[in-house]
Structure formats: C-alpha cells, structure tokens
Amino acid sequence: MTDHPRPPGRRAFLGLGAAAAAMTLGATGYSRLAGATTGRVLASTAPLPRPFAVPLPIPPTARPTGTEADAEVYALEQREGRVRILPGLTTTVMGYDGVFPGPTLLARSGRRTKVRVHNDLTVPTVTHLHGGVTPPESDGYPTDLLLPTRCDPGRPAPHPQDAHAGRTAVAYRTYDYPLAQQAATLWYHDHRMDHTAEQVWRGLAGFFLITDEEEDRLPLPRGERDVPLMLCDRSFAEDGSFRYPDHAHDIFPDGVLGDVQLVNGAPWPELEVSAARYRLRLLNASNARRYRLRLDAEGGGRGRFVQIGSDGGLLAAPQPLDAIDIAPGERFDVLVDFADHPVGSRVTLRNTAAEGGMRDVMRFHVVRASRDSTRVPTTLSTRFEALAPTAGMPVRVFDFRRTAAGEDRRMWTVNGRPFHPGTVLARPRLGRVERWRFSSDFHHPVHIHLAQFQVLARGGRPPSAQDTGWKDTVDVRPYETVETLVRFTGYKGRYMLHCHNLEHEDMAMMADIEVG
C-alpha cells in the first residue's frame, strides 16, 4: 500500500537527539493546553486545502447481517479503500469496510451485539470497543491478533507464533458485546501492540452508539440533528497518501500532530444547519492533539455548549460550557442551539489550543428557519449515581512518565515499568469501588478498559465542570495528580489501562490489570 513504512518495535528507545532526523517538521504548530506541548507537527508535502470548502460527511450506518440467538450480528471487513480527502488527490485508507471513518454501529442497551471482523489488509489488527463493558476475550487486548488473509509480498507473513501474537491469533474474530450499560457515545478502533498509532492514523476507527429507553424519553434532537463529529488531525504526502513517520518512536516521542484538521474524514468541513437545536457527539480521535473547543459567531459573538453526556453516557443534569477541553479518546455529548444566530450567519468551531490554520476545526452555516420541538431537560439521567470515598477503600497509585533507560535514552512507563504482556500491575475486585490516583510528567490521557470512573479531585482541588459524569478517559496534565473513584462491573479477567496518546501507547505506556 502507498507510503506505509514499518515502524520499529515497542522496545525501541526514545533517542533524545533523533528529533532532527529523516522527516521535515513544521516550524510552528505545537499544540498547547495548560502550558505544555502535546506532540510535534509532521508537515504535509501536499498543498493544504482551503477551509470550509467541502460539506461535512456523515459516516455510513452499518446494517446487521442477521440475528443469532439473542444477538444482532454485524460483519465488518478491514480493507484498503481509495477516498477523496484533499482536492484532486486520492488517499488510500486502512478502513473498516474500506471507509474512513468506519461505519457507525447503532446498538441498543441490553441487546447483545456481535461484530464479526475479517482482515483483508496486509497487516495484523486488533479491534477495541472504547468505553465498552465487554468480556475479556472481546476487549481487544493488544496481542489478540486478527491475522490478514493476504500478505504484502515485500513482508514476511505474520504467524501466530510471532513475538506479539497472542494465543488467540485468528484469521477472523467475532467480538461479543452484551452492552449491559447505559446509552453512550462509544467508538471502536485498532489496538494492535506497537502499531495502534499508525493504523488508527491510516483509518481504523469508527463510532459505536448505544441508545436506551431513558434517553428515548428525553426531548433531545434526533435524526439529522444528532450529529457525530470525529475530530482528528492528519498529514499528507504530495501524492495524497497519509504521511506518517517511519521511526515515530525515535523522531516523535511526544506524539505525532498533523497539519490538516479532519472532521469525519473531511478537511475543515462546513455543515448547513437549521435555526434549531442540534446534538453534537464530539470525539477526539487524534493520536496526540488536544482541543480547547469554542464556538465563534460572525460579528464577534460566541456560541455556547450545553453538555448532556460524557464518556459513559448521560449526566444527571445538563451543564452550560463556554469551552470544552477534550483529550485523545474522550467524548462529549453537547447541545448547540443555532436559533441563537440569525439565518445566514456562520458559526465556527475553533480549537484555541492550536496555532495558525489548525485553530479552525469546522464551520456551521445557518441556512433556514425551522420549527423545533426539542428542549434542554432539567434532569437527564435519574440513574446517575454519584460516588463518594469511604474509609478503608483500596487506594492505588499510577505514575505516568518518561523513565530513564540508560544514557540519553528514556521510555514512556507506568510506575517506572514499560508494558510487558502478562505482567499484572493491579488486581481490583469485581463490583468494588477503588480510589485510583494518576500522576504525570506530561499530558497523558489515561484510559481504563472495562471500568468507568468519576473524577474526585484534580491537583488537590475539586474537579472542573468538564470532569463531570462517568468517564473512561481522563487527561492528566503535566505534573498534576488526578484522583478518581473507579468501579469495575461486568466481568472478571485481564484488562488494561494505558495512555491514549497513541504514540505513547505504542512506546509501552500500558499495564495489565486483572479483575477478580
């Protein structure tokens, strides 16, 4: 496939002097949030497109292929596809069903969903349902490989006995998702050990939306006014192919930032909207870029978000936000009322944490008046349970930082250890709430598989409004400590926690947890 260099293995050290090597870097574009860089820009060699020149695409909806006992069954094929992202150029993506983003799966809480994934690429893959309460064998552990049915002649054929192949390496896999969880915006993406960053960068990601009766009863926007927005940045070569460094571990140790902002796979798109309330499902699917999102209206006015949901689903009550900080892996469900803006006006979604052209994300054009029967409910979820610390509660500490590994060499680690499959760092009990403390030397969006948690404190102070709700990912900022209350429900077995800066993840910033 085009421009698909093979990165080195997980054990590659982070050479501090390597950043000046091989690839051309952007002179500016360091994304900053809370005063720290979050990666390094990889400059495109293709001409950059003009903002707001293409309409926002909506990912296709997957259709079930049938039913099996108590389950709805879907089939997804991982394959290369040729798509138009930049004007006049074609980009080869690694996509579910050959598209980027992959098809959106619409599922029902409590209704078992099975997804059969077939790999027609030339590399192994793993699929993880991010935010899913899933059995361990369907969680997407990074060595549970789905092997390709064909192989690039220039590469050795992958084999179940390869160093990174788990005992369950197979040619196809059926992922079983019982979905004993509330309505929420989830997403699925590749999770292959050492290669997650590149394979997600090249397209292996999509939405997975869960609905339930409680959400159905709320007067929220639906249909075309319920809009999923996958935010990510990418870089492009002169021929239109994705550009990704062939030695990311050494050259881009902090993370890879692109210089083209994509929303649902389109560069700086525009969405025509009615003067009505919309639900926006915001997902940060970037490898390393963080966003501080703001709505800027023509004439200097500002729009406002009303948050209704977090990673794990509906909040207890809505909360207005002037801006949203969203780290890789996080989701925010928000309402925006475009009736606050005159017909004909344009409202721009901006990232004030970025510089230059990357400050713009997308634009909304209010093109028509419309009736609107929706409203912002005073109560969202009556089932929301606020957790509180108790005496004798187990406390665990996880330190995410770059650790010395010899002269001029450092690695991303958890508690000073690089990831090694099978080495268990914590053994929480099923159904128990524990107090987990995360500390950091950098921006590390910490993601826990299976569990959901609530943020108790940040830097010794009460959490911000944006920390509200059930979370599965939290941004731990430089030299900050975040206190959380974590609850494991559903299943016993092997799961993970890791940094969701995907370059950090590939550079061993992961750890096993065993739920017993």
C-alpha positions in Angstrom: 0.0 0.0 0.0 1.1 3.6 -0.6 3.5 5.3 1.9 3.2 2.6 4.5 6.6 2.4 6.3 7.1 -0.1 9.0 7.8 1.4 12.4 10.3 -0.2 14.8 9.2 -2.4 17.6 7.9 -1.5 21.0 11.3 -1.9 22.6 12.9 0.9 20.5 14.2 3.5 23.0 13.4 7.2 22.7 16.6 8.8 21.4 16.6 12.4 22.5 18.8 13.6 19.6 16.7 11.9 16.9 14.1 14.6 16.5 16.1 16.3 13.8 16.3 13.2 11.6 14.6 12.0 8.5 11.3 13.9 8.3 10.5 17.6 7.8 8.9 19.1 10.8 6.6 22.1 11.0 8.3 25.2 12.2 5.2 26.0 14.3 2.1 24.2 15.4 3.0 22.8 18.8 -0.5 22.3 20.3 -0.6 23.7 23.9 -3.0 23.1 26.7 -2.2 24.0 30.3 1.2 25.2 29.1 2.7 22.1 27.6 3.3 20.8 24.2 1.3 17.7 23.2 3.4 16.5 20.3 5.3 17.5 17.2 3.9 18.6 13.9 4.6 16.4 10.9 4.3 18.8 7.9 2.4 17.8 4.8 4.1 17.9 1.5 0.7 18.1 -0.4 -0.9 21.5 -0.8 -3.2 22.2 2.1 -6.9 22.6 1.1 -9.0 25.8 1.6 -11.1 25.7 4.8 -14.8 25.3 4.7 -14.8 24.3 1.0 -16.4 20.8 1.5 -19.6 19.7 3.2 -19.4 17.6 6.4 -19.8 13.9 5.5 -21.8 11.7 7.9 -20.3 8.2 8.3 -22.5 5.4 6.8 -24.6 3.3 9.2 -23.8 -0.4 9.4 -26.6 -2.7 8.8 -26.9 -6.0 10.7 -26.4 -9.1 8.6 -28.7 -11.2 10.7 -29.6 -12.4 14.2 -28.0 -15.2 16.2 -29.9 -16.5 19.3 -30.3 -13.3 21.4 -27.8 -11.2 19.4 -27.8 -8.8 16.5 -24.9 -9.7 14.1 -22.8 -7.3 12.1 -19.9 -8.0 9.7 -17.1 -5.6 9.1 -14.2 -6.1 6.7 -10.9 -4.3 7.2 -9.6 -3.5 3.8 -7.9 -0.7 1.8 -10.1 1.9 0.2 -9.4 4.8 -2.0 -11.1 8.0 -0.8 -11.0 11.7 -1.8 -9.9 13.8 1.2 -7.7 16.5 -0.5 -8.9 18.2 -3.7 -7.6 16.5 -6.8 -5.9 13.7 -4.9 -6.8 10.2 -3.7 -5.8 8.7 -0.4 -5.5 5.1 0.4 -7.0 4.3 3.8 -7.0 1.2 6.0 -10.7 1.2 6.8 -13.5 -0.9 8.2 -15.4 -1.7 5.0 -12.7 0.4 3.3 -14.0 3.8 4.5 -12.8 6.4 7.0 -14.3 6.8 9.4 -15.7 3.3 9.5 -19.4 2.6 9.5 -21.3 3.7 12.6 -22.8 0.9 14.6 -26.2 1.6 16.2 -26.8 -0.6 19.2 -29.4 -1.0 22.0 -28.5 -1.1 25.7 -29.1 -4.7 26.9 -29.3 -6.1 23.4 -26.3 -8.3 22.7 -24.4 -7.3 19.6 -21.9 -9.5 17.8 -19.4 -8.0 15.3 -17.6 -10.4 13.0 -14.4 -8.7 11.8 -12.5 -10.0 8.7 -9.0 -8.7 8.0 -8.3 -8.2 4.3 -5.3 -5.9 4.9 -1.7 -6.9 4.8 -1.0 -6.4 8.5 -2.5 -7.9 11.7 -5.1 -5.9 13.6 -6.9 -5.8 16.9 -10.3 -4.1 17.5 -11.1 -2.5 20.8 -14.6 -1.1 21.7 -13.5 2.0 23.6 -15.9 2.5 26.5 -17.4 -0.9 26.2 -18.3 -3.2 29.1 -17.2 -6.3 27.4 -15.9 -9.8 28.2 -12.1 -10.0 28.3 -11.9 -12.2 25.2 -13.7 -9.4 23.2 -11.9 -6.4 24.8 -9.3 -6.1 22.1 -6.1 -7.0 24.1 -3.2 -5.8 22.0 -1.7 -9.2 21.3 -5.1 -10.9 20.4 -4.3 -10.5 16.7 -6.6 -10.8 13.8 -4.3 -12.1 11.1 -4.6 -10.9 7.5 -5.9 -13.2 4.8 -3.3 -11.8 2.3 0.2 -10.6 2.7 2.3 -7.9 1.1 5.0 -9.8 -0.9 7.6 -7.5 0.5 6.9 -8.5 4.1 7.1 -11.8 5.9 3.8 -13.4 6.5 2.6 -12.8 10.1 2.2 -16.0 12.1 0.5 -16.8 15.4 3.9 -17.5 16.9 5.3 -14.1 16.1 6.6 -12.2 19.2 3.5 -10.1 19.5 0.9 -12.6 18.6 -1.3 -13.8 21.5 -2.5 -17.3 21.9 -5.8 -16.3 20.3 -4.4 -15.0 17.0 -7.0 -15.9 14.3 -8.0 -15.2 10.7 -11.3 -13.7 11.7 -12.9 -12.8 15.0 -16.4 -12.4 16.4 -16.5 -9.7 19.1 -19.3 -10.3 21.6 -20.7 -7.1 23.1 -23.6 -7.8 25.7 -24.0 -4.0 26.2 -25.1 -4.1 29.8 -24.5 -0.3 30.0 -26.5 2.9 29.5 -26.8 4.9 26.3 -23.5 6.4 25.4 -21.2 7.5 22.5 -18.5 4.9 22.2 -16.0 4.3 19.4 -14.1 1.3 18.0 -10.5 1.4 16.8 -7.4 -0.6 16.2 -5.5 -1.7 19.3 -2.6 -3.7 17.9 0.5 -3.7 20.0 3.3 -1.4 18.8 1.2 -0.3 15.8 -2.0 1.3 17.1 -0.9 4.8 16.3 -0.1 4.2 12.7 -3.1 2.0 12.0 -5.6 4.4 13.6 -3.8 7.3 11.7 -4.5 5.4 8.5 -8.2 5.0 9.2 -9.1 2.1 11.5 -11.7 3.9 13.7 -15.5 4.4 13.8 -18.4 5.3 16.0 -20.4 2.9 18.1 -23.6 4.5 19.5 -25.7 2.9 22.2 -29.3 4.0 22.9 -31.8 3.1 25.7 -35.3 3.9 26.9 -34.2 6.6 29.3 -32.6 8.6 26.6 -35.6 7.9 24.2 -37.9 9.7 26.7 -35.9 12.9 26.6 -36.8 15.7 24.2 -33.4 15.7 22.6 -32.5 16.3 18.9 -32.7 13.2 16.7 -32.2 12.2 13.1 -30.2 14.6 11.0 -29.9 16.9 14.1 -28.0 14.2 16.0 -24.5 14.6 14.5 -21.4 12.5 15.3 -18.2 14.5 14.9 -14.9 12.6 14.8 -12.1 15.1 15.2 -8.6 14.2 14.2 -5.5 15.7 12.5 -3.5 14.1 9.7 -0.6 14.9 7.4 -0.4 14.1 3.7 2.3 13.3 1.2 2.4 15.0 -2.2 0.5 12.2 -3.9 -2.3 12.4 -1.4 -1.3 9.4 0.8 -1.3 9.7 4.5 2.1 10.7 5.8 3.3 9.0 9.0 6.9 8.8 10.2 8.7 5.5 9.7 10.6 5.9 13.0 7.9 7.6 15.2 9.3 6.1 18.3 12.6 7.9 17.9 11.6 11.1 16.0 8.2 11.9 17.5 8.5 10.6 21.1 5.9 13.1 22.4 3.3 12.3 19.7 2.5 13.0 16.1 0.5 16.0 15.2 -0.9 16.6 11.7 -1.4 19.9 9.9 -4.7 19.1 8.3 -7.8 19.2 10.6 -10.3 16.5 9.7 -13.9 16.1 10.9 -15.5 12.8 9.8 -12.6 12.4 7.4 -13.1 15.8 5.6 -10.7 18.8 5.9 -12.2 21.8 7.7 -15.8 21.0 6.5 -18.9 23.0 6.7 -22.3 21.8 7.9 -25.5 23.6 6.8 -27.9 23.7 9.7 -31.4 24.9 10.5 -32.0 27.6 13.2 -32.7 24.9 15.7 -31.1 22.8 18.5 -28.6 20.2 17.5 -26.9 17.3 19.4 -23.2 17.1 18.6 -21.3 13.9 19.6 -17.7 15.2 19.9 -15.0 12.5 19.8 -11.3 13.3 19.9 -9.8 10.5 17.7 -6.5 12.2 17.2 -3.3 10.4 18.1 -1.9 13.2 20.3 -3.7 16.5 19.6 -5.8 18.1 22.3 -8.6 20.6 21.7 -10.0 23.5 23.6 -13.2 23.9 21.6 -15.1 27.2 21.3 -17.9 28.5 19.1 -17.2 31.8 17.4 -20.1 33.6 15.6 -19.8 36.2 12.9 -19.5 39.7 14.2 -17.6 38.7 17.3 -20.4 36.8 19.1 -20.0 33.5 20.9 -22.0 30.3 20.9 -22.4 28.1 24.0 -22.4 24.4 24.5 -24.7 22.6 26.9 -23.1 19.3 27.9 -25.5 16.4 28.3 -23.2 13.4 28.3 -19.7 12.3 28.9 -17.7 9.1 28.0 -20.0 6.8 29.9 -23.4 8.4 29.0 -25.9 10.9 30.2 -25.1 13.3 33.0 -27.5 13.8 35.9 -28.3 17.3 34.7 -27.2 19.5 31.8 -24.4 22.0 32.3 -23.5 25.0 30.1 -19.9 25.4 29.0 -18.2 28.2 27.1 -15.4 26.0 26.1 -14.5 22.3 26.1 -11.1 20.7 26.7 -11.1 17.3 25.0 -8.1 15.0 25.1 -7.5 11.9 22.8 -10.1 9.2 23.5 -12.6 11.5 25.3 -16.2 12.1 24.2 -18.5 15.0 25.0 -22.2 15.0 24.0 -23.4 18.6 23.8 -26.4 20.6 22.6 -25.9 23.7 20.5 -28.9 26.0 19.7 -28.4 27.6 16.3 -31.6 29.5 16.8 -29.4 31.9 18.8 -27.9 33.0 15.5 -29.7 34.8 12.5 -30.4 32.8 9.4 -27.5 33.3 7.0 -24.9 33.6 9.8 -21.9 31.3 10.2 -20.6 29.8 13.4 -17.0 28.4 13.5 -15.9 25.6 15.8 -12.4 26.6 16.9 -9.5 25.0 18.7 -8.0 27.7 20.8 -5.2 25.3 22.0 -3.8 25.3 18.5 -1.9 27.8 16.4 -2.2 29.1 12.8 -4.6 27.3 10.5 -5.2 24.5 13.0 -7.2 26.9 15.1 -10.2 26.3 12.8 -12.0 22.9 13.1 -15.2 23.3 11.1 -18.0 25.8 10.4 -21.8 25.7 10.7 -23.9 27.8 8.2 -27.4 28.6 9.5 -29.3 28.4 6.2 -33.0 28.1 7.2 -35.6 28.8 9.9 -37.2 25.8 11.4 -39.7 24.6 14.0 -38.0 22.9 17.0 -39.8 20.8 19.5 -36.7 19.9 21.4 -35.7 21.4 24.7 -32.9 21.1 27.3 -34.3 18.9 30.1 -33.7 19.9 33.7 -33.0 16.2 34.5 -31.1 13.9 32.2 -30.4 10.6 33.9 -32.3 9.6 37.1 -30.0 6.5 37.4 -26.8 8.5 37.8 -25.0 7.5 41.0 -22.5 9.9 42.5 -19.7 8.0 44.1 -18.0 9.1 47.4 -14.8 7.9 49.1 -15.2 5.6 52.1 -13.0 4.6 55.0 -10.9 1.6 54.1 -11.4 2.0 50.4 -8.5 0.5 48.4 -6.1 3.1 47.1 -3.8 2.6 44.1 -1.2 4.9 42.6 -0.3 5.0 38.9 2.6 7.3 37.8 2.8 8.0 34.0 6.1 9.4 33.0 9.2 9.1 30.8 11.7 7.0 32.7 15.5 6.7 32.3 16.6 3.6 30.5 20.3 4.2 30.0 22.4 7.1 28.9 20.5 9.6 26.7 17.6 7.1 26.5 14.2 7.2 28.1 10.9 5.3 27.8 7.3 6.0 28.5 6.3 3.9 31.5 3.6 3.3 34.1 5.0 3.1 37.6 8.5 3.0 36.1 7.8 -0.1 34.0 7.3 -0.5 30.3 4.5 -2.7 29.2 5.0 -6.4 29.1 2.0 -8.7 28.3 1.1 -10.8 31.3 2.7 -8.6 33.9 -0.2 -7.5 36.2 0.1 -4.1 37.8 -3.3 -4.2 39.8 -5.8 -6.8 40.8 -9.1 -4.9 41.5 -12.2 -6.8 42.7 -15.3 -7.0 40.5 -18.1 -4.8 41.8 -15.8 -2.9 44.2 -15.1 0.9 44.1 -11.4 1.8 44.5 -9.6 5.1 44.7 -7.1 5.4 41.9 -4.5 8.3 41.8 -2.9 9.2 38.5 0.2 11.4 38.3 2.1 12.6 35.3 5.1 14.5 33.8 3.3 15.4 30.5 -0.2 15.4 29.1 -1.3 11.7 29.4 -4.9 10.9 28.7 -5.4 7.8 30.9 -7.8 5.2 29.6 -9.1 2.3 31.6 -10.6 -0.7 29.9 -13.9 -2.2 31.3 -14.2 0.2 34.2 -15.8 3.6 34.5 -14.9 6.2 37.0 -15.7 9.6 38.4 -13.1 12.4 38.9 -12.8 13.2 42.6 -10.1 15.9 42.6 -7.6 17.5 40.2 -4.3 18.9 41.6 -5.7 18.8 45.1 -8.8 20.8 44.2 -12.3 20.0 43.2 -12.6 18.7 39.6 -13.6 21.1 36.8 -17.1 21.2 35.3 -15.8 19.3 32.3 -14.8 16.3 34.5 -18.4 15.7 35.3 -20.0 12.3 34.7 -18.9 8.7 34.2 -15.5 8.7 32.5 -13.3 6.0 30.9 -10.6 8.5 29.9 -9.2 11.5 31.8 -6.5 14.0 30.8 -3.7 14.0 33.4 -1.9 17.2 32.8 1.9 17.9 33.4 2.9 17.4 37.0 -0.6 17.1 38.1 -2.4 14.4 40.2 -5.9 13.3 39.4 -7.9 11.4 42.0 -10.7 9.1 40.7 -13.2 6.6 42.1 -13.2 3.6 39.8 -15.8 0.9 39.7 -15.4 -2.4 37.8 -18.6 -4.1 36.8 -19.4 -6.8 34.3 -16.6 -9.4 34.0 -13.6 -10.9 35.6 -10.4 -11.3 33.6 -7.5 -9.5 32.0 -7.9 -5.8 31.0 -5.7 -2.8 30.7 -5.0 0.8 31.5 -2.8 3.0 29.3 -2.1 6.4 27.9 -4.3 7.3 25.0 -1.7 9.4 23.3 -1.3 6.6 20.7 2.5 7.1 20.2 2.9 6.8 24.0 0.8 3.7 24.0 2.9 2.1 21.2 6.0 3.1 23.2 5.0 0.8 26.1 2.9 3.2 28.3 0.4 0.4 29.2 -0.2 -2.0 32.0 -2.3 -5.1 32.6 -4.9 -5.2 35.3 -6.6 -8.5 36.4 -10.2 -8.1 37.6 -11.1 -10.9 40.1 
